[in-house]
Structure formats: C-alpha cells, structure tokens
Amino acid sequence: MQKIEAVNDFVVKFANINGSGSASANELFARAILRMGVPVSPRNIFPSNIQGLPTWFEVRVTEQGYLGRRGGVDMMVAMNPQTWDQDVREIDPGGYLFYDSSKPLPRAKFRDDIHVLGMPLTEICNQAYSDARERQLFKNILYVGALTTLLDIDPAEIEKLFGEQYKGKEKLLESNVQALKLGMDYARSSLKPIALKVERRDGVGNRIFVDGNSAAALGCIYGGATVCAWYPITPSSSVAEAFQRYAQKLRIDPETGAHRYSIVQAEDELASIGMVIGAGWNGARSFTATSGPGISLMSEFIGLAYFAEIPAVLINVQRGGPSTGMPTRTQQADILACAYASHGDTRHVLLFPEDPYECFEMSAQALDLAERLQTPVFVMTDLDIGMNQRLCKPFAWDDSKEYDRGKVMTREALDAGTDFGRYLDVDGDGIPYRTYPGTHPTKGGYFTRGTTKNAYAGYSEAGADYIYNMQRLRQKFETAKSLLPLPVLCAAKYPARFAALFYGSTGPAMQEALDALAEQGIYINALRIRAFPFQNEIADFIASHSKVFVFEQNFDGQLATLLVNEAGVNPANLISVLHYDGTPITARFITQEIAERVSRLNVRPLRHDMVA
C-alpha cells in the first residue's frame, strides 16, 4: 500500500462534536507547529447550534507559505461517529486515519488504501479521570499528545502554550501537561510511525497570526473611529467585541481617564445603522459590523445616508444566505445586495480585503473614504477571513497619520462670505462641502435632507433639481475610482492565453492554484479586484484576453453580473466558476475547474520550450 510522505506540507483535519472543547485543543495543535517556525493555516468549520452537531477543524501545514485551503486530507482525526463515513471518504489514498478504538468497528468501516491508527482514548480517560467533563476535555489533549509524537512536534512548544493559557492556574496547567504526556507515551509505545513529519524551520519571520475581525476592529481604531453601534450577528459580533477591548486601552484620556468612545449594542440592526448615521452627521467617525441579514434590515437607512450624503462605514462579514441561510458558513454572497443597497438608484463603494492585514488597512481606509466621499462605504470581508486566524504581515501603524475629513466648510470661510450650498458641486467632482453642527451660529447650518432638494438643501420636487443631484451623485461615484485601492496583477511566468478574476478570501487558494496550473503547462494571468466601483484597468485586463474565468464563492455569479452591468464587459468573455457549499474555496477546486474548462476549449497546454 502506498503511503503519503511529507515534511511540513500536509493537511490534518479533525472531526469532532460541537461543544466538546475540541476547538481549543485543535488550535493548540496548530499553534505548536507555528511556534516551530512552520506556517499553518487553520480553519474552524462549525455548526450554528451550541452543542451536539458535527464540527471540523482543518489545519494546513505549509512550509511553502500557501495559506488557502488545499483540498483533500492527509490525516483525519475522526472523533465523531455521526460523520465517520463522510470523514473516511475524504482521506487521500495513502493517507492516515486516527480514531478512538475503545469500541471495535467492523472492517467495512475502513478503507484498504489508507493507514489506520487506533488509540483507546475513551478507555484511557475513564481510567485516568473520574469527572465526566474532565474525561471529555482531556480526551482532546490526549489525541494532541499522540499527534505530537507521531508528527515529531516539539512537546516543549505545547507546554509553553499551556503555560501562557493557564498562567496562575497551576492545577489546570499540571492536568493538561499530564494528559499531553499520556497521549505521547501511548503513541510512542503502541502506534506505528507515520511518514508525515514537522521539522523546525524559520518560515514565519515577522508575520503575525490574527483573525480578520480583530484586525478590522483595530483598523477602525487606527482610522479614528470613536463610535460603534451594532446588533449581535454571526459571524461579525467579534468585530464590535474586539473594538471594545482595543478602545478600552487606546481610547482613554490619559489625564482624566475618561472614555473617548461610545459603543452601543442597539435593539436591532435598523437602530444600529441609524446611530452610526447620526454620529457621522455630527462629525464623529462611526461604523457598524454586521452580516447579510443585517444589511437587509439596514437598507432603508443606508439609502438615507447615500442620498443625504452622510459618512458611514459598514463592515459586512459575509455568511451563507438567503434569509438565515448558513450562519456559520462562509460565502461572498452579498456583493449585489451591498452595491445597490436600498431602493431607488443607489451605488455604494465596496472594499474587498484578502486577509487580516487588508481587513486592518481597508477598515481604516473606509473611514477616510466615507468622509471624503460623504457616503456609506462597505468593507466586504467574510467568515473565512473574519473568524479564522491567519498569518499576515504586521500592521503598519503611524502615530502621525492624519485623517482625510474631506470637504468641510469652516467658520472662517463662512464669515468671509463663501457661497455655501450643502449639495452644491463647486469643482466638478460631485462632492459638496459640509459643515459640522455648531460651526456657525447663523450661517451654513448643517441641514441635511433625505428627500429631494436643491443645491442649498431647500426642499424641492422640481425635476431639474432631482436630475442635478442624481447626476452629481453619479459623478461622485466616478470620482471614487481614483481614491480606491487598485487591483493586483498576478502575471504568469510565460505568455498566458487565459485570465482569471478573483477577490477577497479566494486569494490565498488562487496563489497555490496558479502554481499548480503552471506545472501542467497552463499559464493564467490573474487579477485580484480590491474595490468597487471598478477602475478602468479591470475592463482593459478583461479585453486583453479571449476568455476570463471569474471565481466567486456564491451561486449567482454576482461579481460577473456587476462587471457586465457597471464595467461594460462583454459577458461572452467571462466564464463564471462558482463555489458555494459554505466551505472556503480550495486550490484543488480552482486547479481542476480551470484545467477541465481549458481542455473543453481544445487548447493544448504549453511546453516550457515552446515559450522560453
């Protein structure tokens, strides 16, 4: 029988039951490998109930630095009888199955082309512990101990992690170390060695390990946000919770100790966005964090902010829909909903971060853009980025950073007799001047209308005034293109016949897929879109290729629709490739889809000597 052999390049997947305490143990496993200098990319795939349903935790060990999901499993730690058959099927031929052998299973439950490692975890825990909860929790630590021996993970790294987690709690520390050693000892004495190994490297460098929601929250701090109004919703709640933690440290007056922030958990999503808009109208930098159902409920107020021209930032951590959908699964399914949120003719600015670093960077940038453009700005992250920890470059923090407050009319200018119209476009970019409340006692009151108006904010239903405002708003949207982050080109090493477009959390898997395709002689120019409205470079890129694969994690091909609607792209040039089962897209999926579609187009792979 073949055996998968790999050093610092494999996938371990844990199949557990929600509420069993397994996630902490599985994260411990991932962090120990990371502490050995080997990049890892963990993903927690969990159900929306509190306890009892299946949950999975996948750890990509990747010395090459690929941080997306690869696809396939080299070792399955099967701890859930409910999903046994499904979990065993996922293992690649020659891979490994680790399971609790306390109860015998029929031969039919196994495969002939994988290697089986049975350890009587329940039996060992029953002998070592009398408390039922301890038996469950330490069973997880036992299998981590066994994997430590099997994979040559340095146990000192795990013990250090225990020490950090249970600092000042000596009894808990000793109990966990004891369970770890029980698992290690059993594996050493009773399990056959395997050919998956971890070897110490220096492959992490100065990168940090952080989740996207925490990064977005810190980005809001860096971007000057002082107001957060939100209503709890998975998977975005930890954005507001992290913002509160950071604000308690970084938004405190050093002299008086007074809070210099306001965080409000509203009664619902509509109230939360209303508070954000009120704060933005008053001159504060404010944001909310939500997900797709929240966007649906907020849409009326989003339209008000768009038409009244009030800055607001919405961090949308996308999940599966429609309706309640899949609350704890990931998708990129709110693109159209956010681009056109609210009724009537609206278009909104969207930012598409790829990783926690860009969550930090774009959340800060969104606060500048919202004030510069006087409009709502959406940061379109998703559950895969938001709730999973990822290696990324350190955040750039500049204490001398100055905020872009946009066009703000001062008291001095008003006193000098400047012609101030709240909705008057004075320089052709579509963006009017505004004033902060209280700027002047008699001139230039900050009057805002959500109904039709003339350039001076006077109520008007005259067709000419409505046309003026709508055309000005469209010009503002055009102006936004020059302010948004540009797309990122991943150019093929050799001449490419085809291209791919992608965005957001698809990025890490795409990088690995491009390398795998090149090994097959299929060269792809790829462009990562980072913002909407689309810059001209995107349409030019599409026009320069006969066929462009558009990768999205939704069912409707929403980015492709937006490209056709807004960038004048010929739909015949686009080939939608859709991944929408709620799990993060994999490099194998991308590779297979492109290879098969290229084959159907009757294009032979290139040989290096043909293009060198």
C-alpha positions as CSV (number, residue, x, y, z in Angstrom):
1,M,0.0,0.0,0.0
2,Q,1.3,3.5,-0.8
3,K,2.0,5.9,2.0
4,I,1.8,9.7,1.9
5,E,5.2,11.0,2.8
6,A,5.6,14.7,3.5
7,V,7.6,17.1,5.7
8,N,6.0,20.4,6.6
9,D,3.4,20.0,3.8
10,F,0.2,18.2,4.7
11,V,-3.4,18.7,5.8
12,V,-4.7,17.4,9.1
13,K,-8.5,17.5,9.7
14,F,-10.2,17.0,13.0
15,A,-13.8,15.7,13.0
16,N,-15.4,16.5,16.4
17,I,-18.8,17.3,18.1
18,N,-19.7,20.9,18.8
19,G,-19.4,21.8,22.5
20,S,-16.8,19.1,23.2
21,G,-14.0,21.6,23.9
22,S,-12.1,20.3,20.8
23,A,-11.6,23.6,19.1
24,S,-9.2,24.8,21.8
25,A,-7.1,21.6,21.6
26,N,-7.1,21.7,17.8
27,E,-5.9,25.3,17.8
28,L,-3.2,24.3,20.3
29,F,-2.0,21.8,17.8
30,A,-1.8,24.4,15.0
31,R,-0.1,27.0,17.2
32,A,2.6,24.5,18.3
33,I,3.6,23.9,14.7
34,L,3.6,27.6,14.1
35,R,5.9,28.1,17.1
36,M,8.3,25.7,15.3
37,G,8.6,28.2,12.5
38,V,6.4,26.3,10.0
39,P,3.5,28.3,8.5
40,V,0.0,26.9,9.3
41,S,-3.5,27.9,8.2
42,P,-6.2,26.6,10.5
43,R,-10.0,26.8,9.7
44,N,-12.8,26.0,12.1
45,I,-15.9,24.7,10.3
46,F,-18.5,24.7,12.9
47,P,-22.4,24.4,13.1
48,S,-24.8,27.1,14.2
49,N,-26.0,25.3,17.3
50,I,-24.3,25.4,20.7
51,Q,-23.7,21.7,21.2
52,G,-24.1,18.3,19.6
53,L,-23.8,18.8,15.9
54,P,-20.7,17.9,13.8
55,T,-17.8,20.3,13.7
56,W,-14.5,20.2,11.8
57,F,-11.1,21.9,12.3
58,E,-8.7,21.8,9.4
59,V,-5.0,22.6,9.7
60,R,-2.9,23.2,6.6
61,V,0.8,22.8,7.3
62,T,2.6,24.6,4.6
63,E,6.3,25.3,4.5
64,Q,5.8,26.9,1.0
65,G,3.6,29.5,2.7
66,Y,0.3,28.7,0.9
67,L,-2.4,29.9,3.3
68,G,-5.6,28.9,1.4
69,R,-7.3,25.5,1.7
70,R,-5.6,22.9,-0.5
71,G,-8.3,20.4,-0.7
72,G,-8.0,16.8,0.4
73,V,-6.9,15.4,3.7
74,D,-3.7,13.6,4.5
75,M,-4.7,12.7,8.1
76,M,-8.2,12.5,9.5
77,V,-8.6,12.6,13.3
78,A,-12.1,11.0,13.3
79,M,-13.7,11.7,16.7
80,N,-17.4,11.8,15.6
81,P,-19.3,8.6,14.9
82,Q,-22.1,10.7,13.2
83,T,-19.8,11.7,10.3
84,W,-17.5,8.7,10.2
85,D,-18.3,7.5,6.7
86,Q,-18.0,11.1,5.2
87,D,-14.7,11.7,7.1
88,V,-13.1,8.5,6.0
89,R,-14.0,9.2,2.3
90,E,-12.2,12.5,2.4
91,I,-8.8,10.9,3.1
92,D,-6.4,10.9,0.1
93,P,-5.2,7.4,-0.8
94,G,-2.1,6.5,1.3
95,G,-3.3,8.9,4.0
96,Y,-3.9,8.2,7.7
97,L,-6.9,7.7,9.9
98,F,-6.6,8.3,13.6
99,Y,-9.6,7.3,15.7
100,D,-10.8,6.3,19.2
101,S,-10.5,2.5,19.2
102,S,-12.2,2.0,22.6
103,K,-15.1,0.3,20.8
104,P,-14.4,-2.1,17.9
105,L,-15.7,-1.2,14.5
106,P,-16.5,-3.6,11.6
107,R,-13.9,-3.9,8.8
108,A,-16.4,-2.4,6.4
109,K,-16.0,0.9,8.2
110,F,-12.4,1.2,7.0
111,R,-10.6,1.6,3.6
112,D,-7.9,-0.7,2.3
113,D,-5.9,2.2,0.8
114,I,-5.3,4.2,4.0
115,H,-3.3,3.6,7.2
116,V,-5.3,3.2,10.4
117,L,-4.1,4.3,13.8
118,G,-6.4,3.3,16.6
119,M,-6.0,4.6,20.2
120,P,-8.4,3.7,23.0
121,L,-8.9,7.4,24.1
122,T,-12.2,6.9,26.0
123,E,-10.8,3.9,27.8
124,I,-7.6,5.7,28.8
125,C,-9.6,8.8,30.0
126,N,-12.0,6.6,32.0
127,Q,-9.1,5.1,33.9
128,A,-7.3,8.4,34.5
129,Y,-10.2,10.7,35.3
130,S,-13.4,10.3,37.3
131,D,-15.2,13.6,36.4
132,A,-17.2,13.3,33.2
133,R,-16.3,16.7,31.9
134,E,-12.6,16.1,32.5
135,R,-12.9,12.9,30.6
136,Q,-14.3,14.7,27.6
137,L,-11.9,17.7,27.7
138,F,-8.7,15.7,28.3
139,K,-9.6,13.2,25.5
140,N,-8.8,16.1,23.2
141,I,-5.5,16.7,24.8
142,L,-4.7,13.0,24.7
143,Y,-5.0,12.9,20.9
144,V,-2.9,16.1,20.6
145,G,-0.3,14.3,22.6
146,A,-0.4,11.3,20.3
147,L,-0.1,13.5,17.3
148,T,2.8,15.3,18.9
149,T,4.7,12.0,18.9
150,L,3.6,10.8,15.5
151,L,4.4,14.1,13.7
152,D,7.6,14.9,15.7
153,I,6.1,18.1,17.1
154,D,8.3,19.6,19.9
155,P,6.3,19.0,23.1
156,A,8.1,21.9,24.7
157,E,6.1,24.3,22.4
158,I,2.8,22.8,23.6
159,E,3.8,23.1,27.2
160,K,4.8,26.7,26.7
161,L,1.3,27.3,25.2
162,F,-0.2,25.7,28.2
163,G,1.9,27.9,30.5
164,E,0.6,31.0,28.7
165,Q,-3.0,29.8,28.7
166,Y,-3.1,28.7,32.4
167,K,-0.8,31.3,33.9
168,G,-1.5,31.5,37.6
169,K,-3.7,28.3,37.4
170,E,-1.2,25.7,38.4
171,K,-3.6,22.8,38.8
172,L,-5.1,23.2,35.3
173,L,-1.5,23.5,33.9
174,E,-0.4,20.3,35.6
175,S,-3.6,18.4,34.5
176,N,-3.2,19.4,30.8
177,V,0.5,18.5,30.8
178,Q,-0.3,15.2,32.3
179,A,-2.9,14.4,29.6
180,L,-0.5,15.5,26.9
181,K,2.2,13.1,28.2
182,L,-0.4,10.3,28.5
183,G,-1.1,10.6,24.8
184,M,2.6,10.9,23.8
185,D,3.5,7.8,25.8
186,Y,0.8,5.7,24.3
187,A,1.7,6.7,20.7
188,R,5.4,6.1,21.4
189,S,4.8,2.6,22.8
190,S,1.8,1.4,20.8
191,L,1.4,3.2,17.4
192,K,3.4,2.6,14.3
193,P,5.4,5.6,13.0
194,I,4.0,7.5,10.1
195,A,5.6,9.4,7.2
196,L,4.1,12.9,7.9
197,K,6.6,15.0,9.9
198,V,7.1,18.5,11.2
199,E,10.7,19.8,11.1
200,R,11.7,23.1,12.7
201,R,12.1,26.0,10.3
202,D,12.3,29.7,10.2
203,G,9.5,30.2,7.8
204,V,7.2,32.6,9.8
205,G,9.5,35.6,10.1
206,N,8.0,38.7,11.5
207,R,4.5,37.9,10.3
208,I,1.6,38.0,12.9
209,F,-1.1,35.5,13.5
210,V,-4.5,37.1,13.8
211,D,-8.2,36.8,12.7
212,G,-9.8,39.3,10.3
213,N,-12.4,40.5,12.8
214,S,-9.8,41.6,15.3
215,A,-7.8,43.2,12.5
216,A,-10.8,45.1,11.3
217,A,-11.6,46.4,14.8
218,L,-8.0,47.6,15.2
219,G,-8.2,49.2,11.8
220,C,-11.2,51.1,13.0
221,I,-9.2,52.3,16.0
222,Y,-6.3,53.3,13.7
223,G,-8.7,55.0,11.3
224,G,-10.1,57.3,14.1
225,A,-13.5,55.6,14.8
226,T,-14.9,56.7,18.1
227,V,-18.5,55.3,17.7
228,C,-19.6,51.7,17.1
229,A,-23.2,50.8,17.1
230,W,-24.1,47.2,16.4
231,Y,-26.5,44.3,16.9
232,P,-25.1,40.8,17.5
233,I,-25.0,38.6,14.5
234,T,-22.7,35.7,13.5
235,P,-20.0,36.0,12.2
236,S,-19.5,39.7,12.8
237,S,-20.1,40.1,16.5
238,S,-16.4,39.7,17.5
239,V,-15.6,42.9,15.4
240,A,-17.5,45.0,17.9
241,E,-16.2,43.0,20.9
242,A,-12.6,43.4,19.7
243,F,-13.2,47.2,19.1
244,Q,-14.4,47.5,22.7
245,R,-11.2,45.8,24.0
246,Y,-9.0,48.0,21.9
247,A,-10.9,51.1,22.8
248,Q,-10.6,50.4,26.5
249,K,-6.8,50.6,26.0
250,L,-6.4,53.2,23.2
251,R,-9.5,55.5,23.6
252,I,-8.9,56.6,27.2
253,D,-8.0,60.2,28.0
254,P,-4.5,59.8,29.7
255,E,-5.1,62.7,32.0
256,T,-8.7,62.2,33.2
257,G,-9.2,58.5,32.4
258,A,-12.5,59.4,30.7
259,H,-13.7,57.2,27.8
260,R,-13.3,58.8,24.4
261,Y,-15.5,56.4,22.6
262,S,-19.1,55.2,22.5
263,I,-20.1,51.6,21.9
264,V,-23.8,50.8,21.8
265,Q,-25.4,47.4,21.4
266,A,-28.7,48.5,19.8
267,E,-32.1,46.8,19.9
268,D,-31.8,45.8,16.3
269,E,-29.9,46.3,13.1
270,L,-32.0,49.3,11.9
271,A,-31.4,51.1,15.1
272,S,-27.6,50.4,15.0
273,I,-27.1,51.9,11.5
274,G,-29.3,54.8,12.5
275,M,-27.0,55.6,15.4
276,V,-24.0,55.3,13.1
277,I,-25.5,57.8,10.6
278,G,-26.4,60.1,13.4
279,A,-22.9,60.1,14.7
280,G,-21.5,60.6,11.2
281,W,-23.8,63.6,10.7
282,N,-22.5,65.0,13.9
283,G,-18.8,64.7,12.8
284,A,-17.8,61.5,14.6
285,R,-16.2,58.6,12.7
286,S,-18.5,55.7,13.2
287,F,-19.1,52.2,12.0
288,T,-21.2,49.1,12.4
289,A,-20.4,45.4,12.0
290,T,-23.0,43.1,10.6
291,S,-23.7,40.3,8.1
292,G,-26.1,39.7,5.2
293,P,-29.4,39.6,7.1
294,G,-28.3,42.8,8.9
295,I,-27.7,44.6,5.6
296,S,-31.2,43.6,4.5
297,L,-32.7,45.2,7.6
298,M,-30.4,48.3,7.3
299,S,-31.2,49.1,3.7
300,E,-33.7,51.9,4.4
301,F,-31.2,53.8,6.5
302,I,-28.4,53.0,4.0
303,G,-30.4,54.8,1.4
304,L,-30.8,57.8,3.6
305,A,-27.1,58.1,4.2
306,Y,-26.5,57.8,0.5
307,F,-29.0,60.5,-0.6
308,A,-28.5,62.8,2.4
309,E,-24.7,62.2,1.9
310,I,-23.6,61.3,5.4
311,P,-20.4,59.2,6.0
312,A,-20.9,55.7,7.5
313,V,-18.8,52.5,7.4
314,L,-20.3,49.1,7.4
315,I,-18.1,46.0,8.0
316,N,-20.0,43.1,6.4
317,V,-18.7,39.8,7.5
318,Q,-20.5,37.7,4.9
319,R,-22.1,34.3,5.6
320,G,-24.3,31.9,3.7
321,G,-27.8,33.1,2.7
322,P,-30.5,33.8,1.7
323,S,-32.6,34.5,4.9
324,T,-30.9,32.9,7.9
325,G,-29.1,30.7,5.5
326,M,-25.9,29.1,6.9
327,P,-25.0,31.4,9.8
328,T,-21.6,29.7,10.5
329,R,-20.5,29.1,6.9
330,T,-18.7,31.4,4.5
331,Q,-19.7,32.9,1.2
332,Q,-19.2,36.0,-0.9
333,A,-22.9,36.4,-1.5
334,D,-23.7,40.0,-0.5
335,I,-21.9,41.7,-3.4
336,L,-25.0,42.9,-5.3
337,A,-27.0,43.5,-2.1
338,C,-24.4,45.9,-0.9
339,A,-23.5,47.5,-4.2
340,Y,-27.1,48.5,-4.7
341,A,-28.4,48.6,-1.1
342,S,-31.7,50.5,-0.7
343,H,-34.4,51.3,-3.2
344,G,-34.1,53.7,-6.0
345,D,-30.9,54.5,-7.9
346,T,-28.1,53.8,-5.5
347,R,-24.5,52.7,-5.9
348,H,-22.2,52.1,-3.0
349,V,-18.4,51.9,-2.5
350,L,-17.2,48.3,-1.7
351,L,-13.8,47.2,-0.5
352,F,-12.7,43.6,-0.8
353,P,-9.9,42.6,1.7
354,E,-8.0,39.4,1.1
355,D,-6.6,38.7,4.6
356,P,-6.4,40.2,8.1
357,Y,-3.8,42.7,7.0
358,E,-6.2,44.2,4.4
359,C,-9.0,44.0,6.9
360,F,-6.9,46.3,9.1
361,E,-5.8,48.5,6.2
362,M,-9.2,48.8,4.5
363,S,-11.2,49.4,7.6
364,A,-9.0,52.4,8.4
365,Q,-9.2,53.5,4.7
366,A,-13.0,53.1,4.7
367,L,-13.3,55.8,7.4
368,D,-11.3,58.2,5.3
369,L,-13.3,57.3,2.1
370,A,-16.6,57.7,3.9
371,E,-15.8,61.3,4.9
372,R,-14.0,62.2,1.7
373,L,-17.0,61.0,-0.4
374,Q,-19.7,61.7,2.2
375,T,-21.3,58.3,1.7
376,P,-21.6,54.8,3.1
377,V,-18.6,52.6,2.5
378,F,-18.7,48.8,2.9
379,V,-15.8,46.6,3.9
380,M,-16.7,43.2,2.4
381,T,-15.0,40.6,4.4
382,D,-16.4,37.1,5.2
383,L,-16.5,34.4,7.8
384,D,-13.4,32.6,6.4
385,I,-11.2,35.7,6.9
386,G,-13.1,37.1,9.9
387,M,-13.2,34.2,12.3
388,N,-10.1,32.2,11.3
389,Q,-6.6,33.1,12.3
390,R,-4.2,33.7,9.5
391,L,-0.5,34.7,9.1
392,C,-0.1,38.1,7.6
393,K,2.4,40.9,7.5
394,P,2.5,43.2,10.6
395,F,0.1,46.1,10.6
396,A,1.6,49.5,9.7
397,W,0.9,52.0,12.5
398,D,1.9,55.6,12.0
399,D,1.2,57.9,15.0
400,S,1.5,60.9,12.8
401,K,-1.3,59.7,10.5
402,E,-3.7,62.5,9.5
403,Y,-7.3,61.7,8.7
404,D,-8.9,62.7,5.5
405,R,-12.0,64.6,6.6
406,G,-13.0,65.6,3.1
407,K,-14.6,68.9,2.2
408,V,-15.5,70.7,5.4
409,M,-16.6,74.3,5.3
410,T,-15.0,76.3,8.2
411,R,-16.5,79.2,10.2
412,E,-13.8,81.5,8.8
413,A,-14.9,80.7,5.2
414,L,-18.5,81.3,6.1
415,D,-17.6,84.6,7.7
416,A,-15.7,85.6,4.6
417,G,-18.9,85.2,2.6
418,T,-18.2,81.9,0.8
419,D,-21.3,80.7,-1.2
420,F,-22.2,77.6,0.8
421,G,-24.7,75.1,-0.6
422,R,-24.9,71.8,1.2
423,Y,-25.4,70.0,-2.1
424,L,-23.6,72.4,-4.3
425,D,-20.8,70.9,-6.5
426,V,-18.2,73.7,-6.8
427,D,-15.4,71.8,-8.6
428,G,-17.0,69.1,-10.7
429,D,-16.0,66.0,-8.6
430,G,-19.6,65.5,-7.4
431,I,-18.7,66.1,-3.7
432,P,-20.2,69.1,-2.0
433,Y,-18.9,70.9,1.1
434,R,-20.4,70.1,4.5
435,T,-20.2,71.7,7.9
436,Y,-20.1,70.2,11.4
437,P,-23.1,71.0,13.7
438,G,-22.3,74.2,15.6
439,T,-19.8,75.6,13.1
440,H,-21.5,78.9,12.8
441,P,-24.4,80.5,14.8
442,T,-26.2,81.9,11.8
443,K,-24.6,80.8,8.5
444,G,-24.3,77.4,6.9
445,G,-26.3,75.4,9.3
446,Y,-25.7,71.7,8.8
447,F,-29.1,71.0,7.3
448,T,-29.5,67.6,5.7
449,R,-32.3,66.2,3.6
450,G,-33.2,62.6,2.8
451,T,-35.9,63.9,0.4
452,T,-35.4,65.7,-2.9
453,K,-33.8,69.1,-2.6
454,N,-31.9,71.8,-4.4
455,A,-28.2,72.5,-4.1
456,Y,-28.8,74.6,-1.0
457,A,-30.7,71.9,0.8
458,G,-34.0,73.6,0.3
459,Y,-36.9,71.2,-0.3
460,S,-37.7,70.8,-3.9
461,E,-39.6,68.3,-6.1
462,A,-38.5,70.1,-9.3
463,G,-37.3,67.7,-11.9
464,A,-34.3,69.8,-12.7
465,D,-33.1,69.7,-9.1
466,Y,-33.6,66.0,-8.8
467,I,-31.7,65.4,-12.0
468,Y,-28.9,67.7,-10.8
469,N,-28.5,65.7,-7.6
470,M,-28.6,62.3,-9.3
471,Q,-26.0,63.3,-11.9
472,R,-23.8,64.8,-9.2
473,L,-24.0,61.5,-7.1
474,R,-23.0,59.6,-10.2
475,Q,-20.1,61.9,-10.7
476,K,-19.1,61.3,-7.1
477,F,-19.1,57.6,-7.8
478,E,-16.8,58.2,-10.8
479,T,-14.5,60.3,-8.5
480,A,-14.3,57.4,-6.1
481,K,-12.5,55.3,-8.7
482,S,-9.3,57.4,-8.3
483,L,-9.4,57.0,-4.5
484,L,-9.9,53.2,-4.2
485,P,-7.2,50.5,-3.9
486,L,-6.1,49.3,-7.4
487,P,-6.4,45.7,-8.5
488,V,-3.4,43.5,-8.0
489,L,-2.0,41.6,-11.1
490,C,-0.5,38.1,-10.7
491,A,1.2,37.8,-14.1
492,A,2.1,34.4,-15.5
493,K,5.7,33.5,-16.0
494,Y,5.1,32.7,-19.6
495,P,2.6,34.1,-22.2
496,A,-0.9,33.3,-21.0
497,R,-3.9,32.5,-23.2
498,F,-6.4,32.9,-20.4
499,A,-7.0,35.0,-17.4
500,A,-8.8,34.8,-14.0
501,L,-10.5,37.4,-11.9
502,F,-11.0,36.9,-8.1
503,Y,-11.4,38.8,-4.9
504,G,-11.4,38.6,-1.2
505,S,-10.8,35.3,0.6
506,T,-10.4,33.4,-2.7
507,G,-6.9,35.0,-2.9
508,P,-4.8,32.5,-0.8
509,A,-6.1,29.4,-2.6
510,M,-5.7,31.1,-6.0
511,Q,-2.0,31.7,-5.4
512,E,-1.4,27.9,-5.0
513,A,-3.7,27.0,-7.9
514,L,-1.8,29.3,-10.3
515,D,1.5,27.5,-9.4
516,A,-0.2,24.0,-9.8
517,L,-1.6,25.0,-13.2
518,A,1.8,26.3,-14.4
519,E,3.2,22.9,-13.6
520,Q,0.7,21.4,-16.1
521,G,1.7,24.0,-18.7
522,I,-1.5,26.1,-18.2
523,Y,-0.5,29.7,-17.7
524,I,-3.0,32.1,-16.3
525,N,-2.8,35.9,-15.8
526,A,-4.8,36.6,-12.7
527,L,-6.2,39.9,-11.4
528,R,-7.4,40.4,-7.8
529,I,-10.1,43.0,-7.6
530,R,-10.0,45.1,-4.4
531,A,-12.8,47.6,-4.8
532,F,-16.0,48.7,-6.5
533,P,-16.6,51.0,-8.5
534,F,-14.3,49.2,-10.9
535,Q,-11.3,51.1,-12.2
536,N,-10.6,51.1,-16.0
537,E,-7.7,48.7,-15.5
538,I,-10.2,45.9,-14.9
539,A,-12.1,46.3,-18.1
540,D,-8.8,46.7,-20.0
541,F,-7.5,43.4,-18.4
542,I,-10.6,41.5,-19.5
543,A,-10.5,43.0,-23.0
544,S,-6.9,41.8,-23.4
545,H,-7.8,38.1,-23.0
546,S,-10.2,36.0,-25.1
547,K,-11.6,34.2,-22.0
548,V,-11.6,35.2,-18.4
549,F,-12.5,32.9,-15.5
550,V,-14.4,34.7,-12.8
551,F,-14.1,32.9,-9.5
552,E,-16.7,33.6,-6.8
553,Q,-18.0,32.0,-3.6
554,N,-21.7,32.4,-4.4
555,F,-24.3,30.8,-6.6
556,D,-25.4,33.7,-8.7
557,G,-22.1,34.9,-10.2
558,Q,-22.6,38.3,-8.5
559,L,-19.2,39.8,-9.4
560,A,-19.6,38.8,-13.1
561,T,-23.1,40.4,-13.1
562,L,-21.6,43.6,-11.6
563,L,-18.8,43.6,-14.2
564,V,-21.3,43.4,-17.0
565,N,-23.6,46.0,-15.5
566,E,-21.0,48.5,-14.4
567,A,-17.8,48.0,-16.4
568,G,-19.3,47.5,-19.9
569,V,-17.8,44.0,-20.1
570,N,-18.9,41.6,-22.9
571,P,-20.5,38.7,-21.0
572,A,-19.2,36.3,-23.7
573,N,-15.7,37.0,-22.5
574,L,-16.5,35.8,-18.9
575,I,-16.6,32.2,-17.7
576,S,-18.2,32.1,-14.2
577,V,-16.7,29.5,-11.8
578,L,-18.8,29.2,-8.7
579,H,-18.1,27.6,-5.3
580,Y,-20.9,27.9,-2.9
581,D,-21.2,25.0,-0.4
582,G,-20.3,27.2,2.5
583,T,-16.8,26.0,3.0
584,P,-13.8,28.1,1.9
585,I,-12.7,27.5,-1.7
586,T,-9.7,25.2,-2.3
587,A,-6.7,25.3,-4.5
588,R,-7.6,21.9,-5.9
589,F,-11.1,23.1,-6.9
590,I,-9.6,26.1,-8.8
591,T,-7.0,24.0,-10.5
592,Q,-9.4,21.3,-11.6
593,E,-12.0,23.8,-12.8
594,I,-9.6,25.7,-15.0
595,A,-7.8,22.6,-16.3
596,E,-11.1,21.0,-17.3
597,R,-12.5,24.1,-18.9
598,V,-9.3,24.8,-20.8
599,S,-9.5,21.2,-22.1
600,R,-13.0,21.7,-23.3
601,L,-11.9,24.8,-25.2
602,N,-9.5,22.5,-27.1
603,V,-6.3,24.4,-26.0
604,R,-3.2,22.3,-25.6
605,P,-1.0,23.0,-22.6
606,L,2.2,24.9,-23.4
607,R,5.6,23.3,-23.0
608,H,8.3,25.5,-21.5
609,D,10.5,25.0,-24.5
610,M,7.7,26.5,-26.7
611,V,7.8,29.8,-24.9
612,A,11.2,30.1,-23.4
